[in-house]
């Protein structure tokens, strides 16, 4: 006979303070886990409130609403029956805020475990809102809110550093950052006999970061043996970070299940079935581990009358076999990570799409390709996986502010149609019945929600204009060509006229100082002499009246100074962003839709490090999806996208020398980024690595 346990972990797209939506997603994950036979379900960190609530964690109402959500789960007669539900939630204990794991079973709260080590570096500031639990191996009574008391019949629940003992196993938990600490809690949990350890996390995406997580989990279970579950938030919950899922289940150093790293789905549950005897035999064969375990300090235990294992006489739930770990290449991470983040941001913003100034250069082309990737992911989820929720999100974006259009679709929009298929036996498959006019593919979706414009000047080339048009056509964006010379000229004319008139009849500071010295040398009265000199200066200025050439800035190639040269370049770049915001507010109106667009920037991390950018140009948009990516990685991504996303025009973009096209092209001079910076992008990327990763200053 064989006794096995099925465990479940998940990726959830939780939104900060969206308590109703968070409840529905938590509930769905529990339902799916139970349907797969799971006896333990692990969820992400702070899943009841959303991780990114920031200073809202200082508000009592946030904790109250979190308990309301937990109460709703407990009130459901079936959700917590015969399964341990491990939730991430904030808890006020003795008026002290903690980041906690709340364990539910059979409509009871069996344990509340506060986070012992907080994330306080990099992008994280947990110490601003929570306290760490420093009382190792101490458990106290936590008095539950009256509403929860009425539901569970409990006055209090155990709170502190403890583990749960079932009739046939022991389970423990750690939270996110604790996995990354030198003396991680899972070490003592495994030594104390815990066979199952869960880690509810909210870990954001960085290029190549998944390798670090995987190494830590594999190492933990390889040395100590045991079953380790990892859950993560997936998506953008309203801030700058994207949480990249990758929920996993490890046992004895081998991977049993892995969720997606990037996805537009709101809920993803993965499970594994194991024979805990495999954990026990693995540990028994390592004598040194047993020696350390026999000397480990006791951790308080919370007993419950429940067996996590079930008799599996018919082997209908055979133990899961190890699988190969799936890593995405950096180019794939760039294609999918920012794309999913942008999709989450768009559907939560209530706006109608994106606007991008598309220059035909590498940075803006990479940003456009990411939007194209987003459209492909969305339509694949609708067409191939029949995802009703994603289709409804598209509907909201396209028709939210158009009641007449939505009324026409009433009764027929996104109806589920059950169809029978024969694959050995009949079973039901669900297919979405999409209305007439709904986008058929990624290009049609891009045409509705993605707007691009090439904003050229006399300094722009035909090559960049063509590259921008070709890429827009491949992606399917609604594209425009515009010339902004008149806008730039209006700024320069205003400057020239105003400066000319402000200088008219007025001596310069240098002239005034010279007059003072002359008056002192002659011994004449300063006032009268100065007045005479002012009259002389006025006479000189009057000779120049009608000619504004002295106040007309020139490019360096035309004999101007560095100051003039930079000013002339910057006014072109800034004019583009001003025009971008005008277009973002009016383009939907031209298509009979209300609302506005999110303006996308395209400034890479190397340029920000070097300071090679114009303030309030493409570096100052609503969103900048490539702001944390180096030029070297972007070029690799463009090559990948040309072959894997179907945007072949990107090959020409990569081959072209990076140039801002802000200075006139002459026979002897063509502006390039690397010449302007005085270094190559490869060198700049290396400087960035040394500064950030190697901390070399």
HELIX and SHEET records of a PDB file:
HELIX    1   1 UNK A   19  UNK A   35  1                                  17    
HELIX    2   2 UNK A   51  UNK A   58  5                                   8    
HELIX    3   3 UNK A   60  UNK A   75  1                                  16    
HELIX    4   4 UNK A  126  UNK A  128  5                                   3    
HELIX    5   5 UNK A  146  UNK A  152  1                                   7    
HELIX    6   6 UNK A  176  UNK A  180  5                                   5    
HELIX    7   7 UNK A  185  UNK A  191  1                                   7    
HELIX    8   8 UNK A  210  UNK A  224  1                                  15    
HELIX    9   9 UNK A  276  UNK A  284  1                                   9    
HELIX   10  10 UNK A  287  UNK A  294  1                                   8    
HELIX   11  11 UNK A  330  UNK A  349  1                                  20    
HELIX   12  12 UNK A  362  UNK A  383  1                                  22    
HELIX   13  13 UNK A  388  UNK A  399  1                                  12    
HELIX   14  14 UNK A  403  UNK A  409  1                                   7    
HELIX   15  15 UNK A  442  UNK A  449  1                                   8    
HELIX   16  16 UNK A  462  UNK A  475  1                                  14    
HELIX   17  17 UNK A  485  UNK A  503  1                                  19    
HELIX   18  18 UNK A  509  UNK A  522  1                                  14    
HELIX   19  19 UNK A  526  UNK A  544  1                                  19    
HELIX   20  20 UNK A  549  UNK A  551  5                                   3    
HELIX   21  21 UNK A  556  UNK A  558  5                                   3    
HELIX   22  22 UNK A  562  UNK A  590  1                                  29    
HELIX   23  23 UNK A  605  UNK A  610  1                                   6    
HELIX   24  24 UNK A  631  UNK A  644  1                                  14    
HELIX   25  25 UNK A  650  UNK A  655  1                                   6    
HELIX   26  26 UNK A  673  UNK A  677  1                                   5    
HELIX   27  27 UNK A  681  UNK A  692  1                                  12    
SHEET    1   A10 UNK A 108  UNK A 114  0                                        
SHEET    2   A10 UNK A  96  UNK A 105 -1                                        
SHEET    3   A10 UNK A  84  UNK A  93 -1                                        
SHEET    4   A10 UNK A  40  UNK A  42  1                                        
SHEET    5   A10 UNK A   3  UNK A  12  1                                        
SHEET    6   A10 UNK A 227  UNK A 235  1                                        
SHEET    7   A10 UNK A 196  UNK A 201  1                                        
SHEET    8   A10 UNK A 170  UNK A 175  1                                        
SHEET    9   A10 UNK A 162  UNK A 165 -1                                        
SHEET   10   A10 UNK A 300  UNK A 303  1                                        
SHEET    1   B 6 UNK A 108  UNK A 114  0                                        
SHEET    2   B 6 UNK A  96  UNK A 105 -1                                        
SHEET    3   B 6 UNK A  84  UNK A  93 -1                                        
SHEET    4   B 6 UNK A  40  UNK A  42  1                                        
SHEET    5   B 6 UNK A   3  UNK A  12  1                                        
SHEET    6   B 6 UNK A 267  UNK A 274 -1                                        
SHEET    1   C 6 UNK A 108  UNK A 114  0                                        
SHEET    2   C 6 UNK A  96  UNK A 105 -1                                        
SHEET    3   C 6 UNK A  84  UNK A  93 -1                                        
SHEET    4   C 6 UNK A  40  UNK A  42  1                                        
SHEET    5   C 6 UNK A   3  UNK A  12  1                                        
SHEET    6   C 6 UNK A 310  UNK A 311 -1                                        
SHEET    1   D 7 UNK A 108  UNK A 114  0                                        
SHEET    2   D 7 UNK A  96  UNK A 105 -1                                        
SHEET    3   D 7 UNK A  84  UNK A  93 -1                                        
SHEET    4   D 7 UNK A  40  UNK A  42  1                                        
SHEET    5   D 7 UNK A   3  UNK A  12  1                                        
SHEET    6   D 7 UNK A 227  UNK A 235  1                                        
SHEET    7   D 7 UNK A 243  UNK A 244 -1                                        
SHEET    1   E 8 UNK A 108  UNK A 114  0                                        
SHEET    2   E 8 UNK A  96  UNK A 105 -1                                        
SHEET    3   E 8 UNK A  84  UNK A  93 -1                                        
SHEET    4   E 8 UNK A  40  UNK A  42  1                                        
SHEET    5   E 8 UNK A   3  UNK A  12  1                                        
SHEET    6   E 8 UNK A 227  UNK A 235  1                                        
SHEET    7   E 8 UNK A 248  UNK A 251 -1                                        
SHEET    8   E 8 UNK A 254  UNK A 258 -1                                        
SHEET    1   F 2 UNK A 139  UNK A 143  0                                        
SHEET    2   F 2 UNK A 156  UNK A 160 -1                                        
SHEET    1   G 4 UNK A 478  UNK A 483  0                                        
SHEET    2   G 4 UNK A 450  UNK A 456  1                                        
SHEET    3   G 4 UNK A 354  UNK A 357  1                                        
SHEET    4   G 4 UNK A 598  UNK A 600  1                                        
SHEET    1   H 2 UNK A 415  UNK A 422  0                                        
SHEET    2   H 2 UNK A 426  UNK A 433 -1                                        
END                                                                             
